[in-house]
Amino acid sequence: MTAPPWLWVVFTLLAATAQTFRNATQRSLTDRLGTVGATHIRFLFGLPFGLVFLLVVVVVTGDLVAPTIGALAWTVVGALTQIGATALMLAAMRERSFVVTIAYTKTEPVQVALFAVVFLGEHISALATTAVLVATAGVLVLSWPSRAAREAFSWRPALLGVASAALFALAAVGFRGGILALGTPNYVAAATETLAVSLTVQTILLSAWLMLRRPDELRAVLIAWRPSLPAGFLGAFASEMWFLAFALQAAAPVRTLGLVEILVAGLVSRRLFAQAPGPRDVIGMALVVAGVALLFNG
């Protein structure tokens, strides 16, 4: 199955937009369900939609690939790191505004480059090094306390957001690896099957953990099924779009283009949470975006 060379751009823009609204819905449920409970709704209520997507693909194309051990391993790595990334992101949102937390998580492409240096021994150019410094400066600006609000300085929100970005980076690598390991020319089937497997793994693991450790929280999640269904659908749809983009393009360009989510998050934050980012936040987000843009031009 061939695709136009620009199609991954469409998938990425759809994914970034849907993900922003999914994050907003999850964020609004965090106080009610707790961080783990709000994380779980993304998977528990996304799984039915993921299975429906897979059923539609099988009916329309007739393709269903038997997953290899390699594909399963990559997908499980992506699933586990995505759980951790989502939980850390929601925890950060409880301490800083929605849009600023999203900006923290958008340091993800920078961290991919750092992982390559640390674990693979790859050297980056002077321009790429400058990009890392610019993006890091943006994170520092975002995390610096506001005089007007007289906040006590805390690194916690910044560290939570940056750690979330690191796990999201590993998840992107894992999911792309799982899609490619299936070895099928039908990129739609490969992406959708990988999504269904990852959601199944995530739902089973988090449901079991909550059942054993926090049964009251699991009960609260099930009771809140009405407001959770939209988050589940948006999460499944966003992931489907990300996976389709990963099937057509390397993770780095996809995640770089996904930085448009920061702009969408700014609009959502103003509309839903009455959180208008101040001048310092705008400067910090601009530095993060500039750093990531420089990184992939280096």
Secondary structure as GFF3:
##gff-version 3
##sequence-region A 1 298
A	DSSP	alpha_helix	7	44	.	.	.	ID=ss1
A	DSSP	alpha_helix	47	61	.	.	.	ID=ss2
A	DSSP	alpha_helix	69	93	.	.	.	ID=ss3
A	DSSP	alpha_helix	98	105	.	.	.	ID=ss4
A	DSSP	alpha_helix	108	120	.	.	.	ID=ss5
A	DSSP	alpha_helix	126	143	.	.	.	ID=ss6
A	DSSP	alpha_helix	156	181	.	.	.	ID=ss7
A	DSSP	alpha_helix	187	213	.	.	.	ID=ss8
A	DSSP	alpha_helix	215	223	.	.	.	ID=ss9
A	DSSP	alpha_helix	225	248	.	.	.	ID=ss10
A	DSSP	alpha_helix	251	257	.	.	.	ID=ss11
A	DSSP	alpha_helix	260	272	.	.	.	ID=ss12
A	DSSP	alpha_helix	279	295	.	.	.	ID=ss13
###
